[in-house]
Amino acid sequence: MPKLRNLSGDDVVKIFINLDFFIIGQKGSHIKLRRIIDNEKQTLTIPQHKELDKGTLNAIIQQSSGYISSEEIQKHFYIK
């Protein structure tokens, strides 16, 4: 199984912005992202920490896997 990259919250936000998400708000240290495809709202919440725990990254990957292909996720979140 590939190894997860060390990513900050800002890194993850940039990844999802490149995947057509946009920032819709922030509450405390959590940034809410959304994209709309075929009238379906796809929403993710990302903590804005200097380094995200592996468990947090796995939860973000799990949540986003309903919206994004596993190939695209692997390209951005895992070391080759």
JOBEL-V207721 format. One record per residue. N is the residue number from 0. PHI is phi as a letter, one per 40 degrees, with the letter a starting at -180 (none if undefined). NEAR is the number of other C-alpha atoms within 10 Angstrom. D_FIRST is the distance of its C-alpha to the first C-alpha in whole Angstrom. Layout:
N|PHI|NEAR|D_FIRST + N|PHI|NEAR|D_FIRST
This chain:
0|none|4|0 + 1|c|9|4 + 2|c|11|7 + 3|c|15|9 + 4|c|14|13 + 5|c|15|16 + 6|b|17|18 + 7|c|18|21 + 8|c|19|23 + 9|c|16|25 + 10|c|18|22 + 11|c|19|20 + 12|c|22|24 + 13|c|13|24 + 14|d|15|21 + 15|c|21|23 + 16|c|15|26 + 17|c|10|25 + 18|b|12|24 + 19|g|12|27 + 20|c|19|27 + 21|b|17|30 + 22|c|16|31 + 23|b|11|34 + 24|i|12|34 + 25|a|14|33 + 26|b|9|34 + 27|g|8|34 + 28|c|11|31 + 29|b|15|29 + 30|b|18|29 + 31|b|18|29 + 32|b|20|28 + 33|a|18|29 + 34|a|19|29 + 35|b|12|31 + 36|b|10|31 + 37|f|5|33 + 38|g|7|35 + 39|b|8|32 + 40|c|11|31 + 41|b|15|27 + 42|b|17|27 + 43|b|19|25 + 44|b|17|25 + 45|b|21|24 + 46|c|22|25 + 47|c|18|26 + 48|b|14|25 + 49|c|12|25 + 50|a|15|21 + 51|c|20|19 + 52|c|13|18 + 53|c|14|14 + 54|c|9|15 + 55|c|13|18 + 56|c|22|15 + 57|c|14|13 + 58|c|12|17 + 59|c|16|17 + 60|c|16|15 + 61|d|13|15 + 62|c|15|19 + 63|c|17|19 + 64|c|14|17 + 65|c|10|20 + 66|b|14|22 + 67|b|13|19 + 68|c|10|17 + 69|c|13|13 + 70|c|9|14 + 71|c|11|16 + 72|c|16|14 + 73|c|15|11 + 74|d|10|14 + 75|c|16|15 + 76|b|20|12 + 77|b|13|9 + 78|c|11|10 + 79|c|10|10
